[in-house]
Amino acid sequence: SGVSPHVSLQVQGSTGALLRERGQIQSSTNAVDEVLAQAASVSSNLIQQRHLFTNITDKVLAVGARFPVVNGLLNAIRRKKSKDTIVLSAVIGICTLFTLIYLLAK
């Protein structure tokens, strides 16, 4: 054959490098496929949980509508939750404001 040994070694080395790169790409593709499958599973589980909590909320509201005492309790819980949300929002806002003032004062 008219190909020098040096050129033959370069071709073999290039082929080996390409094969290694192809293997690495295939490995990365497999890893991405696994992550996507896990994400799809988590998404499915979260959707199921949302339906479950929606059903529970509907049942609790139905019980509250039947019994005025339970309904009053649910309203009290709702008011408390609203107050807690307002207080938490105010604390986060104040902390953010102080952080901005601190950063701008530097």
PyMOL commands that set and color helices and strands:
alter all, ss='L'
color gray80, all
select helices_A, chain A and resi 5-66+68-105
alter helices_A, ss='H'
color red, helices_A
deselect
rebuild
show_as cartoon
